[in-house]
Amino acid sequence: MAPSLSAVLDSASNPSDVLDVLQFALLLEYLEADFYQRGVAASGLIPAADRVLFGTIAEHEAVHVQALQMLISQKGATPLAKPAFDYTAKGALTGFNFASNQYETFKALAMAFEDTGVRAYKGQAGRLLDDKAALSAALSIHSVEARHAAQVRRLRGKKGWIGGNSRDDLPAFTQGIYDGEELAMQGGVALAMLPGYAANGGAMAATEAFDEPLTKEQVTAIVMPFLA
């Protein structure tokens, strides 16, 4: 029997439960795959110059979904069923429905979803350390999500990476995606104490040089508004 959506989102899951990580990753991939598929299918939404880009990302996300489903099945479990999504984020983006005049909102959501995915995979990697196959699969997806994020951010005229905890021009409700990215300690090392800290760009460059994980609880809070 497929696990319920509430069970997958339950933050009290055993931290060593590899299947819990894979089902949670599948939920995120369902969200991204559905979002891009709807965007590519929408009439007049994506300009011709960008259709190849978003069509390719849509294909990647569809393959991620299939790979995670297969990995879960190979472990003797039933993959989570695809839920329904609300891309207005419970009304925070009132009226968004992939209309032809909503491309800027579409790109903003793409940036939010990709930035979330990168940090989400990073946050779950430690729970896969005892399962090398699952860890390898997750890291293979993680790096592609990072490429997507950089590409979409550049398409929107932003840096290819997150600066501090800035959400740039995204709506306030997306701030949780970026909280914690301003961390100034890495492996017990205070970045401000590094030689050449000021000459190499100071606090902003130092925090941009490292990407921080999001916990399952944090990602759940980010995703919940998009679940119908």
C-alpha positions as CSV (number, residue, x, y, z in Angstrom):
1,M,0.0,0.0,0.0
2,A,1.3,3.5,-0.9
3,P,2.0,5.7,2.1
4,S,-0.3,8.5,2.8
5,L,0.8,12.1,2.1
6,S,0.6,12.9,5.8
7,A,2.9,10.0,6.6
8,V,5.5,11.2,4.2
9,L,5.4,14.7,5.6
10,D,5.5,13.4,9.2
11,S,8.7,14.9,10.7
12,A,8.7,12.3,13.4
13,S,9.9,9.6,11.0
14,N,12.9,7.5,12.0
15,P,16.0,9.5,11.0
16,S,17.6,6.4,9.5
17,D,14.6,5.5,7.4
18,V,15.9,5.5,3.8
19,L,12.4,4.9,2.4
20,D,11.1,8.0,4.2
21,V,13.8,10.1,2.5
22,L,13.0,8.6,-0.9
23,Q,9.3,9.1,-0.6
24,F,9.9,12.7,0.5
25,A,12.2,13.3,-2.4
26,L,9.5,11.8,-4.7
27,L,7.0,14.3,-3.4
28,L,9.3,17.2,-4.3
29,E,9.9,15.8,-7.7
30,Y,6.2,15.3,-8.3
31,L,5.8,19.0,-7.6
32,E,8.5,20.1,-10.0
33,A,7.6,17.7,-12.7
34,D,3.9,18.6,-12.6
35,F,4.8,22.4,-12.5
36,Y,7.0,22.3,-15.6
37,Q,4.8,19.9,-17.5
38,R,1.9,22.3,-17.0
39,G,4.0,25.2,-18.0
40,V,5.3,23.7,-21.2
41,A,1.7,22.5,-22.1
42,A,0.2,26.0,-21.4
43,S,-0.6,27.9,-24.6
44,G,1.4,31.1,-24.9
45,L,3.0,31.1,-21.5
46,I,6.6,30.3,-22.3
47,P,8.2,32.4,-25.1
48,A,9.7,30.5,-28.0
49,A,13.2,31.4,-27.0
50,D,12.8,29.7,-23.6
51,R,10.7,26.7,-24.5
52,V,13.7,24.3,-25.2
53,L,15.1,25.2,-21.7
54,F,11.9,24.6,-19.8
55,G,11.1,21.6,-21.9
56,T,14.4,20.0,-21.1
57,I,14.0,20.8,-17.3
58,A,10.5,19.2,-17.5
59,E,12.0,16.0,-19.0
60,H,14.7,15.9,-16.3
61,E,12.1,16.2,-13.6
62,A,9.9,13.4,-15.1
63,V,13.0,11.1,-15.2
64,H,13.7,12.0,-11.6
65,V,10.2,10.9,-10.7
66,Q,10.5,7.6,-12.5
67,A,13.9,6.9,-11.0
68,L,12.7,7.5,-7.5
69,Q,9.6,5.4,-8.1
70,M,11.7,2.5,-9.3
71,L,14.1,2.8,-6.4
72,I,11.3,2.7,-3.9
73,S,9.7,-0.2,-5.6
74,Q,13.0,-2.1,-5.7
75,K,13.1,-1.7,-1.9
76,G,9.8,-3.5,-1.7
77,A,7.6,-0.5,-1.0
78,T,4.9,1.3,-2.9
79,P,5.8,4.8,-4.1
80,L,3.7,7.7,-2.8
81,A,0.8,8.5,-5.2
82,K,1.1,11.9,-6.9
83,P,-1.0,14.5,-5.0
84,A,-2.8,17.5,-6.4
85,F,-1.1,20.8,-6.3
86,D,-2.2,24.4,-5.8
87,Y,0.2,26.8,-7.5
88,T,-1.5,29.8,-6.0
89,A,0.1,28.7,-2.8
90,K,-3.3,28.8,-1.0
91,G,-4.0,32.2,-2.5
92,A,-0.6,33.9,-1.9
93,L,-0.3,34.1,-5.7
94,T,-4.0,34.8,-6.4
95,G,-5.1,34.0,-10.0
96,F,-2.0,32.2,-11.1
97,N,-3.1,29.5,-13.5
98,F,-0.4,29.3,-16.2
99,A,-2.0,32.0,-18.3
100,S,-0.2,33.5,-21.2
101,N,0.5,36.8,-19.3
102,Q,2.0,35.0,-16.2
103,Y,5.4,34.1,-17.4
104,E,7.2,36.2,-14.8
105,T,5.3,34.5,-12.0
106,F,6.1,31.1,-13.6
107,K,9.8,31.9,-13.6
108,A,9.7,33.2,-10.0
109,L,8.0,29.9,-8.9
110,A,10.6,27.9,-10.9
111,M,13.4,29.7,-9.0
112,A,11.7,29.1,-5.7
113,F,11.1,25.4,-6.4
114,E,14.7,24.8,-7.7
115,D,16.3,26.6,-4.8
116,T,14.2,24.5,-2.4
117,G,15.1,21.3,-4.1
118,V,18.9,21.9,-3.9
119,R,18.8,22.6,-0.2
120,A,16.3,19.8,0.5
121,Y,18.4,17.1,-1.1
122,K,21.4,18.4,0.9
123,G,19.4,18.2,4.1
124,Q,18.5,14.6,3.6
125,A,21.9,13.3,2.4
126,G,23.1,12.4,5.9
127,R,20.1,10.0,6.4
128,L,21.3,8.0,3.4
129,L,24.8,7.3,4.5
130,D,24.1,3.6,5.2
131,D,22.6,3.0,1.8
132,K,25.2,3.8,-0.9
133,A,22.9,3.2,-3.8
134,A,20.2,5.6,-2.5
135,L,22.8,8.1,-1.6
136,S,24.4,8.0,-5.0
137,A,21.0,8.4,-6.7
138,A,20.1,11.4,-4.5
139,L,23.4,13.1,-5.1
140,S,23.1,12.6,-8.8
141,I,19.7,14.3,-8.7
142,H,20.9,17.0,-6.3
143,S,23.6,18.2,-8.7
144,V,21.2,18.5,-11.6
145,E,18.7,20.4,-9.4
146,A,21.6,22.9,-8.7
147,R,22.2,23.3,-12.4
148,H,18.5,24.0,-12.9
149,A,18.5,26.5,-10.1
150,A,21.5,28.4,-11.5
151,Q,20.0,28.4,-15.1
152,V,16.6,29.7,-13.9
153,R,18.1,32.3,-11.7
154,R,20.3,33.6,-14.6
155,L,17.2,33.6,-16.8
156,R,15.6,35.9,-14.3
157,G,18.6,38.2,-14.3
158,K,19.8,37.1,-10.9
159,K,23.1,35.6,-9.7
160,G,23.4,31.9,-10.3
161,W,23.7,31.3,-6.6
162,I,22.0,32.5,-3.4
163,G,23.5,35.6,-1.7
164,G,23.2,35.6,2.1
165,N,19.5,34.8,3.0
166,S,18.2,37.0,0.2
167,R,15.1,35.9,-1.6
168,D,15.8,38.6,-4.2
169,D,12.4,39.7,-5.6
170,L,10.4,36.7,-4.6
171,P,7.3,37.1,-2.5
172,A,7.7,37.3,1.3
173,F,6.1,33.9,1.8
174,T,9.1,32.3,0.1
175,Q,11.6,33.6,2.7
176,G,11.8,30.2,4.4
177,I,13.6,28.9,1.3
178,Y,16.5,31.2,2.0
179,D,16.6,31.4,5.8
180,G,19.9,30.0,7.1
181,E,21.9,30.7,3.9
182,E,23.7,33.5,5.7
183,L,25.6,31.1,8.0
184,A,29.1,32.4,8.7
185,M,30.5,29.1,10.2
186,Q,31.6,26.1,8.1
187,G,32.9,23.0,9.8
188,G,33.6,25.0,13.0
189,V,35.6,27.6,11.0
190,A,34.5,31.2,11.3
191,L,34.6,32.4,7.7
192,A,35.5,36.0,8.8
193,M,38.8,34.6,10.2
194,L,39.9,33.3,6.8
195,P,43.0,34.9,5.2
196,G,41.9,37.4,2.6
197,Y,38.3,37.4,3.9
198,A,37.8,41.1,3.1
199,A,39.8,41.1,-0.2
200,N,37.7,38.1,-1.4
201,G,34.4,39.8,-1.1
202,G,33.7,39.7,2.7
203,A,30.5,38.3,4.2
204,M,28.5,38.1,1.0
205,A,31.1,36.2,-1.0
206,A,31.8,33.9,1.9
207,T,28.2,32.9,2.4
208,E,27.7,32.5,-1.4
209,A,30.6,30.1,-1.4
210,F,28.6,27.5,0.7
211,D,25.1,26.1,0.3
212,E,23.2,25.2,3.5
213,P,20.8,22.3,4.0
214,L,17.1,22.6,4.8
215,T,15.6,20.1,7.3
216,K,12.6,18.0,6.5
217,E,10.5,20.2,8.7
218,Q,11.6,23.3,7.0
219,V,10.9,21.9,3.5
220,T,7.5,20.6,4.6
221,A,6.6,24.2,5.7
222,I,7.7,25.5,2.3
223,V,5.8,22.8,0.3
224,M,2.6,22.7,2.3
225,P,1.0,25.8,0.7
226,F,1.4,24.2,-2.7
227,L,-0.5,21.0,-1.8
228,A,-4.1,21.2,-2.8
